[in-house]
């Protein structure tokens, strides 16, 4: 039984798989901030008449 992990996980995967469940907090924060900045820039360009191809 040398192959069995010392701390089995509920999903049966690697024990280290649960230590990092997804993207780090700084990446999520940076993504949200970049998305918000892009949205504000698009809204400003549209309201000031400088973008969206004149539609």
C-alpha beads as a LAMMPS data file, in Angstrom:
LAMMPS data file: protein, C-alpha beads

55 atoms
54 bonds

1 atom types
1 bond types

-500.0 500.0 xlo xhi
-500.0 500.0 ylo yhi
-500.0 500.0 zlo zhi

Masses

1 110.0

Atoms # bond

1 1 1 0.000 0.000 0.000
2 1 1 2.853 2.368 -0.697
3 1 1 0.876 4.050 -3.496
4 1 1 -2.092 5.179 -1.395
5 1 1 -1.988 8.826 -0.211
6 1 1 -1.680 9.513 3.494
7 1 1 -4.689 11.860 3.356
8 1 1 -7.262 10.613 0.859
9 1 1 -9.449 13.246 -0.756
10 1 1 -13.236 12.990 -1.212
11 1 1 -12.848 13.078 -4.995
12 1 1 -10.122 10.454 -4.986
13 1 1 -7.647 12.792 -6.686
14 1 1 -4.288 14.061 -5.628
15 1 1 -4.115 15.609 -2.133
16 1 1 -2.437 18.729 -3.587
17 1 1 -5.307 19.245 -6.048
18 1 1 -7.485 20.767 -3.321
19 1 1 -4.740 23.082 -2.062
20 1 1 -5.125 25.411 -5.088
21 1 1 -8.758 25.350 -6.281
22 1 1 -8.648 27.726 -9.247
23 1 1 -7.037 31.015 -10.118
24 1 1 -5.229 33.031 -7.437
25 1 1 -6.975 36.023 -5.904
26 1 1 -4.649 38.540 -7.613
27 1 1 -5.516 37.119 -11.043
28 1 1 -9.253 37.361 -10.389
29 1 1 -8.881 40.914 -9.079
30 1 1 -6.768 41.961 -12.064
31 1 1 -9.273 40.426 -14.479
32 1 1 -12.217 42.199 -12.865
33 1 1 -10.363 45.530 -12.819
34 1 1 -9.335 45.179 -16.479
35 1 1 -12.879 44.277 -17.493
36 1 1 -14.307 47.236 -15.598
37 1 1 -11.760 49.615 -17.166
38 1 1 -12.581 48.299 -20.637
39 1 1 -16.296 48.696 -20.026
40 1 1 -15.851 52.286 -18.790
41 1 1 -13.665 53.106 -21.810
42 1 1 -16.246 51.706 -24.241
43 1 1 -19.105 53.573 -22.563
44 1 1 -17.141 56.837 -22.621
45 1 1 -16.197 56.407 -26.276
46 1 1 -19.805 55.674 -27.187
47 1 1 -21.308 58.583 -25.225
48 1 1 -18.710 61.058 -26.465
49 1 1 -19.322 60.044 -30.091
50 1 1 -15.844 58.722 -30.799
51 1 1 -16.450 55.036 -31.229
52 1 1 -18.704 52.164 -32.326
53 1 1 -18.459 53.126 -36.008
54 1 1 -21.072 55.868 -35.811
55 1 1 -24.024 53.586 -35.200

Bonds

1 1 1 2
2 1 2 3
3 1 3 4
4 1 4 5
5 1 5 6
6 1 6 7
7 1 7 8
8 1 8 9
9 1 9 10
10 1 10 11
11 1 11 12
12 1 12 13
13 1 13 14
14 1 14 15
15 1 15 16
16 1 16 17
17 1 17 18
18 1 18 19
19 1 19 20
20 1 20 21
21 1 21 22
22 1 22 23
23 1 23 24
24 1 24 25
25 1 25 26
26 1 26 27
27 1 27 28
28 1 28 29
29 1 29 30
30 1 30 31
31 1 31 32
32 1 32 33
33 1 33 34
34 1 34 35
35 1 35 36
36 1 36 37
37 1 37 38
38 1 38 39
39 1 39 40
40 1 40 41
41 1 41 42
42 1 42 43
43 1 43 44
44 1 44 45
45 1 45 46
46 1 46 47
47 1 47 48
48 1 48 49
49 1 49 50
50 1 50 51
51 1 51 52
52 1 52 53
53 1 53 54
54 1 54 55
